[in-house]
Amino acid sequence: IGENRDMIAIKNKVKKIKSSNSTVLITGESGTGKELFARGIHMESDRKDSAFVAINCAAIPDTLLESELFGYGTLFLDEIGDMPLYLQSKLLRVLEEREITRLGSNDSIPVDIRVIAATNKDLELLIGEKMFREDLYYRLNVIPFQIPPLRDRKEDIKIITYYFTKKYSELFKKACNFHC
């Protein structure tokens, strides 16, 4: 949502890459709408009829990576900068090989997914601190998006206010007291 010049450029970039299966890395401050943006990419893509699965990487159990994550349409990995190093190497292997081996099995299973990752952290700084794998960063950063904070998009405040007022007025069956 927005008509800011930067947001229009980002929306145009989404239209150009919507049919791509390449990984996407969305960066921006907390509260900039990275997950909403990821959902928008998914809804514009050829995978829009497949599942969109959002995972918080700061709270992901080890076994979930092998057992549950893959085989969906779009996998959104939020807070990728908080993923533990040992899970980063597993994710890297999946992105490179496009297959998984479930726990307790020796059989490889091909996966057809699009990964969209997001973070509010400086991944290059984390690489320097040995907290994030450089090879995974480059694998994720194929199509980068930097979402500007709302304070830099003042012209979008009114549009976003109207959007949420209308949404929650309908949700709670309340009258909207101004132009919705």
Secondary structure, 3 states (H helix, E strand, C coil): CCCCHHHHHHHHHHHHHCCCCCCEEEECCCCCCHHHHHHHHHHHCCCCCCCEEEEEHHHCCHHHHHHCCCCCCEEEEECHHHCCHHHHHHHHHHHHHCEEECCCCCCEEECCCEEEEEECCCHHHHHHCCCCCHHHHHHHCCEEEECCCHHHCHHHHHHHHHHHHHHHHHHCCCCCCCCC
